[in-house]
Amino acid sequence: MVDSQRLDGWKSIATFLGRERTTVIRWANERGMPVHRVPGGRTGTVYAVRSELDDWLAGDLDDPKPARQAEGKTKDQSLVWRSARRPALVAGLSVLFAIVMALTVTPVASWWFRAIPPAGHSMLVYLSGFRPLSTDLPLAMRERINAEITAAFNIDGVIGVSTAPKPETGTAPAYLLDGVIYRVGDSIRVITRLSNERSGVVLWSDSVDYPGDQVSKVPHKIAVDASTVVRCGLSGAATYRKSLPDSFLSNYMQYCQQYWSYGGSKTLHFARLVVAAAPDFSWGWSAVGNGFVQVALVEHDSRRAAIIRAEGRQAEDRALALDHNNSEALAHKAYLVDPHDWIAQEALFKRAIAAKPLDCGCEHYGYGLKLESVGRLKAAIEQYRAAIDMLALWPDSQLALARALEATGRGDQAGPYFDAAIDLSNDANLDRSIAMSEGMETGDYAAAMTALRNPQLRISKESRDALFAGYGALASADTQVKTKARQMLLSLPKDQQGDSVATLLGALGANGEALQIAGRKPWLFWRRSMHGVLNEPAFPAIARELGLISYWKISHTKPDVCLKDHGPPFCQMI
């Protein structure tokens, strides 16, 4: 193979095909696009061969593979729609267009119509550019950041991007996105700012430090972070039918910043400021409910958590009273009802999806989490795919899909989604965390032990030693080594006996102990390493206590493991 034929990494492959990185990852996984993985772990580097990609693209004319985007053309100019010869479909689109035009005049149209804002709003961002202040940063970084931001917003088309030197005249707000980049010690600091050019008010600003040795990844990460917050802020604000003062939008942008970074009480704080200024703003009240969701998730006192969830439900109900099609309120209310009432949670997610799906695909992601908890992994995978199809820039949905695929024995398909999650995340150690937490599922014990040796992996010494011993025991045939590893894992403080400890104990055959630790986390039951716990005599009682048995009976469904011959004993109870 000659060097000119090889394309190293997803970015090079995406550039060659003229598509987004997340798009080509999906093609590799779902459409058979030929890629090769460099040996050395599940999340290693990939490469492709130009001639193989051209052959794959050529294919049969009726094969629905996309054509490679020609150089110098926009995505719309080069798109090959192989079904365009079908007159019936064209006629159908004409009917659809008529329906679209009718729906856009109503205030409760589907999610994509939020791109048509009422008076006093704008869904266009003017990209002023990011200025590198350190002389050793690449000269082309400014252009690369602009290109990445434009591509990130264009993934779903909700927010428009303009590189015009100055906004057009008018009365609607003119949102200007810019920033600066410079080195601080071993890091690259990026300060991003969104301002209203008409008033000069800074609506949102954020400072993030990226690893200094990952300068080539910084433009893409800036784009992901900025587009996530701006998309949340402007699309949510566009549901309000009144003009928004800068102070209002600034608080809503701060809410979005905290929401997407899981700010907990800070999320709730800014959401409350929003509804204090606009008590008739439905999406402001759903923001308050979302804040209560995050606060409840970190509350260890069960009685206090129940009170917090009740307050959150009141906020979501107020949002729905103002707009019964507020899908954000419907989806997040599912996190606030009784955690063991799986029927109620499922009903809310289904209503959210039917109402008007969010541009982030969040309701699909949340529904996937619930389906995974009740053991319906195949159905969960479909929801995770739907979430990624709506917004491929969210690492959480990529990671959830990867883990679900791994749990269903499709580890060969999981790799690209692990890669995408690592690529999108701000966590510089996510690759090591995945290697450490997934090693017992993938069988790559060596990669897990290598990750545990790395001092940059944020973990206590006693946890590091116990997990390292556990992986060493999995690779050993010595029963004494396995016994000692189990003892080390079980001797860890309760607050350090997390998911990895439970699944590692399951992989080591300590099923009773693994079930005891994982007892309040039903999503762990269905991991490959935990299959032994399903045969434990105590499992049916725990499943009943968690509401799983009731859910399966009332919904007339079964966990995937019970759809196979010779399922675990508890399957006879359904």
N, C-alpha and C positions, 0 to 999 in steps of 0.2 A: 504494500500500500504506500503510495507516495504522499508526502506531507500535504501537498496542495489539495488532496482529496479529502483530508480529514478535517472535521469541524469539532473542536473541543468545547464541551460544555453547552448547557441549554441556551445560553445567550447567543453563541455563534450559530447554533442551529436555527434559532428564531430569526436572526438577522438574515441568514441565507434564504429562509422561506418567506421572509417579509411578514412575519406574524409576531404576536406577543409570546413571551417566554411561557406563560401559563397555558397558552393555547397549544403550543407544540408539545408540552408535557402531557396534556390531555390526549392529543393525537397519538402519541407514543403508547399510551396506556389503552386507549379505546379503539383506535383505528389501525393498529398494526404498523405504525410508522417505524421503520427500522432504525434502532439506536443500539449502541453497544455500551456496556458498563465496564469500567476499569476495575479489576479485582481489588478487593480490600474493604469489603463491608457493604451493607445494604444501601448506604447513602453516598457511595463513592461517585467519582466523576464519570460522566457519560460522554460519549462522542458519537458522531455519525459520519457516514461517508457520502460525499456529494452525489456520486453516481447512483448509489443505492436510493437516496432520496428522490432523485430525478426519475428513476425507474418506478418507484412507488407512486409518485405523482402521475406518471404517464398512465399506467393501469388501463382498465377498460373504461370507455367513455361513459358508460352507465354506472360506473362505480362512484358513489358519492364522496370521493375524496376531493379536498380543496386544491385548487391550482396554486402554484407558487406565485407570490406577488412579484410583478415585474419591477425592475429598478426604475425609480423616478416616478412611479405611479402611486396614487393613494390607494388605500384599501378598497374604497368603493369602485375605483376605476378598474382594478385588476381582478375583482371577485368573479369567479366563474360559477354561475348558477346552473348546474347541469339539468335542473328540472324546468328550466324556462321554456322548454318546448311543449310543455303540457298546457293546452289552452284552458282546460277546466280549472287548473290551479290559478291561472291568471285571472279568470273570471271570478273565482272565489276570492282572490285578493281584492278585486274591485268591490265586492260586497263587504269584505272586512274593512276596507277603507271608509266606506259609507258609515259603517257602524262606529268606527273610530271617530269620525267627524261628529257623529251624533253624541257620543259619550263625552267628548272633550268640553261640551258646554255645561256639563253637570259638575258640581264640586266634589263628587265622590267617584271619580273615574279611577281606573286601575293605576298601579304604581308609576308606570312610565309617563302618565299624563302629568305627574308632578313637575315635569320638565317645562311645562307651560305655566309660568307663575302668574298670579294675579297682579294688578297694578301695584306699583311700589316695591316689587321684588325683581330680582334678576337671577338668572341661572347661568350667567356667563362670567368667567374669570379671565382677567387680563394678566398675562404672564409677563411680569417685568424682568424676571431673571434672578439668578442667585450669583452673588459676586464672591469669588475666591479671594480672601484677604492674605493668605499665606503664599509666598512666591514659589514654594516647591510643589504646589498642587498643579495637576495637569491643566494646560491652557484650554483644552477642549471640554473641561468639566462643565462650564456654564451651558454649552450647547447640549451636552449629554443630559444634564438635568432637565432642561427645557423639553427635550425629546421624550424623556421618561415620564414627565408630568403630563404631557399631552397624551401620550399613549395610555397612561393610567386612567385619566378621565374619559378617554374615548372607549374604554372597555365596555361600558354600559350606555354611554351617551347621555347620562342624566345631566351632567354639567358640561357646558361648552367651554372651550379654551380659545383665547385670542392672543396673538403675539403682536397685535397692532401697537404702534408706539404710544398711543394715547387713546382712552375710551372715546366713543362717540358722544356728542352732546345729547343731553336729555335730562329727565328728572329722576329716572330710576337709578338706584345705587350702581356704582361702578366698582366692582371688587378687584383689587390689585393684589396679586400674589408675588412675593419676592422674598429674598433672604440673603444671608451671608454665610460663608464657610471659612473656617480657619482651624489651624492645629492648636491643640492644648495638650502639652505633654505627649502621651502616647495615643491620644484620641484625636478624632476629627469632629469639631463642634459645628453643628448646623443650627442656625436660628432662622426659623420660618415665620413669615408674617403675612396676614391677610388684613387689608385695610380698605376702607371706603374712600375711593379717590375723590369723590365729590366733597366729602366733609373733612377728609384728612384723619379720621379716627381709625386707630388700630383696633380691629375687631377680635383678632386672635393672634397670639404669638406663642411659639414653642421653641425650646432649646433641647437638642438631643446630641449626645456624644456617641459616636460610632468608633469601633476599633480602628486605630491608625494604620494597621496593616491591611485593611480591607477597602482601600480608597476606590477600587474599581467597582465595588458594590454600593457605594454611598449614593450615587444618583438614583438608582432604582429604589433604594430604601427611602430616600427623601420623597419620591413620587408616591410610594405606597402610603406613607404616613400622612402626607399633606392631603392627598385625594380622599383618604378615609374620613378625616375630620371635616374637610370642606364639603364633601358630598353629604355627610350626615347633617351638617348645619344648614346648608342652603336648601336641600330637598325637604327637610323637616319644616323649616320656616316658610317654605312656599305653600304649605297646606293652610296657612293662616290667611284669611281673606282681608286683612287690614294691613296698612303700612306699618313697617317695623322701625322704630327708632334704633340708632346704632347701639345704645346701651342694652336694649332687649336682645338684639342679635349677638352682641358680644357675650352675654351670659349664656345664650343657647350654644354658641360655639365652644365656650368653656365646658359646658355640659358634655358636648360631643367628645371633646378631648379627654375628659375624665371617664366617660362611659367606655370608650374604646381602649383605654388603658386600665380598666377595672379599678377606678379610683374610689369605689365604695362610698364613704361618707362625703367625699368631695363631689362625687357625681350627684348625690342627693342635694347637696348645698346649692349648686348652680341651677339645678332643675327647679328648686323652690323659688329662687330669685326670678326665674322665667315666669312662673305662674303668678307670682306676686304682682308682676307688671302686666300680665295678660291672663286674667282668670278664665277667659273664654277660649283659650288656646288648647285644643284637644291634645295635640302632640306635646304640649308643655306638661300636661297632667300625666301622659304616658311616660314622659321623661322622669317625673317624680316617682312613678311606680317602678321604673327601671332602677332608679337609685335605691329604693327599698329592696329590690331584688339583690343588688350587690351587697348591701349592708347585711341582709339576712344570711347570705352565703358564708360570711365570715364570723357570724355570731355563734359562739359555742354553747351558750345557755339555750336549751330547747324552748323554755317558756318565753324567754325574751325574743327568740327568733319567731315564735308563733305570733307575738304581738306585732313585730315588725312586718311580717307577711300580711297581717290583717290591715295595717295602715297602707301597705302597698296596694292591696286589693281595692281599698276605698279610692285611691288615686286613679287606678286603672278604670274603675267603674265610672268615675267622673269624666275621664277621657272618652269613654264609650257613650256616655250620655250626650256629649257634645258632638261626637262623630261615631256612629255605631259601626262604621267600616274602618276604624282605626286599627289596622292590623298589628301595629307595634303594641298597642294596649292588649289586644287579644292574645298575642304570642307571649308577652311577658307576664300576663296574669297567670299563665300556665305554671310559671315558676313560683307563684305566690299562693296557690291553693294547697291543700293537704299534700305533702310530698308522696304519700302512699296512695293517693286517689288518681291512679293512672288513667281511668276512664275520663275523668273531668279534664285532666291535662291534655289527653289526646283530642277531646272535643274542641278545646280552645285552639290548639294548633291547627286543626282542620278548618275551623272558622277563619283563622288568620290567613291561611293559604287561599281560601275561597274568596276572602274579602278583596284584598289588593296586596299582593306580595311585596315585601320591602325590597328595595334595590340591593340590599346586602344579602338577601336570601336567609336572613336570620331565623325566620320561622321554620324554614326547612331544616336548618342546623339544629334548632331546639327540638323539633319533632324527632330528628334523627337520634339525639341524645336519649330521649324518652324511649324510643323503640329499642335502642341498644340496651337500656336498663332492663327492659322486660324480655330480653333475649331474642328479639326479632331483628337479627343483624342484617339479613338480606334486605328487609324493608328499610332499615336505617341507612344502608349504603345508598339506596336510591334517593333518600332525602339529602344526604351529604353531597351527592352528585348534583342534585338540583341547586343546592346552595352555592356550589362552586361554579355552576353554569351562570348563575346570576352575578356573582362577584368572586372572581378567581384570585383576588388580592388579599384574601383573609386567611392567615396561617392556621387559625383554629379549625376551620372546616376542612382544610387540606390534611391536617394532622388527624382529625377525627376519621376521615375516610381511610387514610392509610392504616390506622389501627384496626378499623372494622374489617378491612380487607385481610389484614394479617390474621385476625381472629377467625375468619372463615376459611383459612387455608389458602388464601390467594396472595401470599407474600410476594410472588413474582410481579404482581400488579401494584403492590403498595409502594415500592421504591420511589417512583416519580412523585408521589404525593408527599412522602417524607422530604424529598428534595425540595419541593415547592414550599413546604412549610418552613424549612430552614432558610431558604432564599428570601422569604417574605418577612421573617421575624426579625425583630430588633435584638433578640437575645443572641449574643455572640457565642454562647455555649449550647445552643439548642441541639446542634448535631451531637454533642457529647451526651447531653441529657437523653436524647432519643436512643443512642447506642446503649447507654446504661439501663434505661427503663424497658427497652424492647428486646434486650439480648436473650432473655429467657423465652421469648416468643419466637424469635427468628432463629435461635440456635447459634448465633454469632457471639459466643462467650468471649472470644479473644477481643473483639471490638469493645464489648462492655467493660472488660478489665482494663483495656487501654484507656478508655474514657475515665474510669475511676482513678487511674494513676495521675491524671492531669490535675494539677493544683487549681486550675481556673474553674473547675467544676465546683459550684457552690454547694457544699455538703459537709456535715460535721465529720470529724475524724472517726468517731465510733461508728457512724452509719457507713462511711466509706470502707472501713475495715470489715464490717459485717457483710456488706454487699459483695465486696471483693472475695471474701471467704466463700460466700454462697455460690458465686460464679465458678470459683475454683473447684468447689465440690461437684457442680454439675458436669464439669469436664473430667472428673475423677471417678474411678470405679471403686474407690476405697470407702467402705461404709463408715469407718471412724471419722474420715474427713467430712462426710455428709452430716453425721451426727453433731460434730463440733460446729459446723456452719449453721445448722438449725438452732443450736443453743445460742450462738452469737446473735442471730437475727431476733430471737425471742427475748433476749436480754436487753434489747434496745428500749429506751424510754418510750412510753406510749405515744408521745407526740412525734416520734421519729419512725413509728411503724406505719408507714404510708403504703401507697399502692404497690411500689416496687418490692417492699418487704413481703406483702401478702402474696403476690404472684411468684416471687422467688421461692417462698415456702411451698407454694403449690407445685412448682416445678421440681422441688426436692422431695415431693411425696408427703409432706407434712400437711395433709389435707384438712384435718380438724383444726389445726392452728391457723392455717390460711383462711378457713371459713370464719373463724372467730374474729380475725382482724378485718376481713373484707365484709363482715356482716351487714354494715350499713351502706355499702357501696355496691349495689346490685350489678352495675355495669362491669364489675370485675369478674363476676361469676362465669361469663361467657368467653373469657380469654382461653387460649389453647392450654396455657400453663395451669389453668384452674379446673380443667375438666374433672379431675379427681374429686373436687369438693362437691360436685353434683351428686355423687353417690354416697355422701356422708349421711348417716341416720338423722343428723340434726338439720339437714338442709330443708326438708319440707316445712318444718316449724318456722324457720327463718323466712322462707318464701311466703308463708301465710302471714307472718307478722308484717312483712313489707308490702302486703297487698297484692303480691304477684299472682297468687292462686286465684283470688277474686277477679283480677283483671282478665286472666286467661279464660275463665269460665264465662264471665259476662260478655266479653268481646268475641267469644268463640274463636279464639286464636290460640296458638301454642308457640313456645320458644322453638327456635330452629332445631335445637338438639332433640326435641320430641317429635320431629317430623321424620326422623330416621328410624330404621329398624333397630330394635334393642336399645332404646333410649334409657336414660337414667331412671331409677325407680320412681321418682316423684312424678314422672309423666303419667303414671297410672291414676293420679289424683285429679287430673284435669278433665 
